[in-house]
Each structure stands twice: as C-alpha cells, then as structure tokens.
Amino acid sequence: MSASPATRAQRLGPLLGCLLLGAAATLALPPLHVLPALLAFALWLPLLERAPSRSAVAARGFAFGFGWHLAGLYWIGIAFFTDAERFGALAVPAVTGLAALNALFPMLAALLATWRPWRSPLAAALALALAWTLLDGLRDEVLLSFTWNPLGIVWVPWSLFLQPAAWIGSEGLSLLTAVIATLPGAALLRTERRPRAGPALAALLLLLLAGAGAARLALVAPAPAPGTRIRIVQGNIDQHHKWDPDKRAAWFRRHLELSAAPADGPIDLVVWPESAVPYQIEREPVVRELLGEVAPRGGYLVTGGDRFELEADPPWAANAVFVLDERGNVVARYDKVDLVPFGEYLPWRPVLQRIGLEKLTEGTIDFRPGPGRRTIRLPGLPAVGPLICYEAIFPGRAIDPADRPDFLLNVTNDAWFGRSSGPYQHAAMAVLRAVEEGLPLVRAANTGISLATDALGREVARLELGRTGVLDLALPGRLASPPLYRETGGWSGVFLFSVVFLALGWQQWPGTGAGRGRL
C-alpha cells in the first residue's frame, strides 16, 4: 500500500530542509563570507536527532551534503562550456554527479555522529562537528584528492581568525569552525535543560579564536623584507579564446607588453600565470628570446607553460613552471605534481574512454605528474616554492620539507570558471598555505585573483577577477622559523582532534548530561 500524501510530505519535508540548509551554509564561503550562514549546521543537528531511523539519518545527511556541494561547486559546470559543442551537454550531469559523490561523506558523517545515543546535547554537537571534519578530510584519500572548500576558508578576509592555522593547520581550523557552527544546535535538542550552554560555548570559542589570533599578530613578526621587487602579470584571457590558434600570438604579445610596461622602480622577478605561454618553450628559441627581452636585467621571468613528449610511448605532457634569465635561457623548471582529474588526466581511462569521455584540456594525451615538490634556488633571488594551480589546496604539502623556501609562488589559470565563486575559493585556500608555512605568498592568475600576502596571511596586493594589468610589490619577509604546524608535521592538529574526542568521552559519563536523547 502506497504512503498517503501527508506521510510523503512528512518524509520529504526534513529532506528538503536539509538540502536547503546545506545550500544556505555555502553563503559563508568565499566570496560572500556571510558567517551567520554557518548556523545551518546548528539547524541540521536537530533534524538528524529527530530522524526516525538510520536510513532517515543517512538520507538527511546526504541531502545536506548534496546541497552544500551543489551550491559550493556549481562553478565547475562553467568549464564545460569552454568547448560547448563537445562538452556543454555534460555540465549538468557532471556537477550533480560530483555533488552526489561528495555528499556521501556528509552522509557518513551523519551516520557516524548518531551511531550511539549521547547523554548530552553538547556531546551530540561535538560528535557531528568531529565527524564532518574527519570525513571531509578523507576526500583527499579516496576521492581523487578533491579536498575543496574546507570550512576554515570562511575566515580568510580576517587574518585575526586565520592565525590558529599556524598551530593546528587548515584541518584544525576547520574543526574549530565546525564546532562553533554546530554547538548552538545543542539548544534545539529536546533533551536540553540548559539551552544556553551550546551558544555560550560557541561564543567563548569564537572569542578564544580571536584572542589567540590577536596575540600572534602582536607577538610574531616576519623577518625584514629581502628587498626583492616582483611584478605579477594578469593577462585576463577568456578560456574559450586561450588556445585559439589564430589568437595565441596576440595573447602572448599581451603578456610581453604588460611585462615591459614602465615600473616605479627596478623589478627583480616577473611572474606570468599558469600556461601563459602557448608554445613549447624549450623547443622554440624565438619564444625564449622574446621572454628574455622582458625578463628583468639581472633578474628572472617565471612563467607557466606546457611541455610535450610526443615521441614517448605512450606520449605524455607536463604542466610546468619555467624560470628564464635575461638571455632567454631556461635556468630552472618545476613539473606539476598534483594533477586535476578530468582536466589534466582522465582517471580510469580504459573504462571511461570507451564510453566517449575525454579530459577537458586541449589534446587527448594525459599529463604526467612531476617527481615531487622542490625549492628553486637562483643567484640573487629568494628561494622559491612553486605551486601550480590545484597544488595550493593541500594542507601540509605546499613545500619540500627538507628545503624550506623563502616564499610560495602560486601560478594558476582560473579563467576556466568565469566570474563565479570558484576563483575566490581557490585563492582563499592558497592564503591558508601562507599561514601554515609562515611564508609570504605570491599568486599570479591568468584571471584572478592575483594577489600577495605576508607570512601571516595578511593581504598586501590584489588584482581582482576580470582585470587586465600588473601588480608591482616588494616581497615580504618570511618567518624566521616554521610555525608549529610545520614543525610538528601536523601532529598539533591531531592533538586538537584528540581533545575534541576526549571531550565527547567526558560528555558520555553518567551525570554530565541532561537526559538521554537520541543523539
């Protein structure tokens, strides 16, 4: 016998509510940073608590996660329209499929957080925050390394709140954010006899976060600036035009002209974005000669470019950063390590190619990852830690730990995603790397956001999305010694996770809760 309309509405109402709450929570992400939207996590908590069965918990967890990832990753669909004839029809199924795949992790978090009846609503809130953060981090291991939109990036406009990442990393900052977002939900659980406890603890944690950040900003000073002057070039080329054979000479010339524009003072390093040179640099001497002409006298030009080994079996490509001197010599090169699935390589190629799928970038051959992170050291230049595009999203993996650089150099091409929230989210994750590593960040985007920060994550220069131009700036100094997060290899973040886990255990002891609820 089929369910009555009233019964179906009773079932679908909470699912729709969870879906809308997940979508609403993304308002806290870049570029909007509407922090009260994080209370969606608090409202999600009682919906899980009131679920009548484990299958209902799973459905409500999936619905929240689907809303979160669909609203947070909608911009990925824009990339499919750079070649609308070939890929446009795949945009909607690709984005919804990716959101559904990522939603499995919030679903598992909901199940993990409700696997036992908690004695205290505060413990229920802590359990959900801990489960969310653990499962969200697991995406790096089991989902093609797609760790996009950690909760910690909501704080990026306020360097005050970013500073704890120097001790506990992006993971720890995301956990604290999840705890602050979820604790007020304890007041909404039907077992709570002290409804103010959850919101009060969330407010206290927020004050502690701000206090710790203020203390670090007051007490920690980067080393003096090394005296290096950098020019960041933002060519602002639409992705669907970028590889047009009839226009690539014009795009190359635009970068040359921007690099040669007058400056207020001497420039030591000119930085072009990812894939800025549409030619094979190592095989075309005329291209190298032109690049040498706009490299600073006695300095260097850094540019992204692709290189191809078509004679290899099978042929392969690499996404690389090239460093050239004023004579047009390639004096250093770094090959990208972390490749973008479906963008730079086709995962599970033997299977997916049979059903007609291809990667979105030009050409049919896969890119090959480089051998690993490296630090580029050149005479007269502070040591460079290069990161190409996607590589800036991974906490704890930004540098070669055996050879600490003087600054992070992130080159990227966010034109794939148009004027959307994607480029802002990408830039925010790069800023977190600066705080974790105690290194200034220089970021050059084809179109943006190009920016620079000091070693504490404070922005010193910025060129907005959709702008053509250059940024000339003095490179800030690094911290004399690595932050705690780097020194401990991430164990400080693990310590925080352990503290939250022990707090859960304490909340389970008899007499500490206000009654036995479902959570």
Protein Blocks (a to p, Z undefined) as FASTA:
>chain_A
ZZdfklmmmmmmmmmmmmmmmmmmmmmpcfklpaklmmmmmmmmmmmmmpcbfklmmmmm
mmmmmmmmmmmmmmmmmmmmmmmmlmmmmmmmmmmmmmmmmmmmmmmmmmmmmmpccfbf
klmmmmmmmmmmmmmmmmmmmnooiaghifklmmmmmmklmmmmmmnojmlmmmmmmmmm
mmmmmmmpckbcblmlmmmmmmmmmmmmmmmmmmmmmmpccdddehiacddddehpafkl
mmgmklmmmmmmmmmmmmmpccfbdcfbdcddehkbccdfklmmklmmmmmmmpcehiac
ddddddddfkbccdddddddddddfkopafbdcddfbdcehklocehklmmmmnopacfb
ecjbdcdddfbdcddddehiacddddehjlmmpghilbcfklccfbdcddddfklnopaf
klmmmmmmmmmmmmmnopacddddfbacdddddfkopafbdcdehiacddddddddddfb
dcfklmnnommmmmmmmmmmmmmmmmmpghkagbdcfZZ
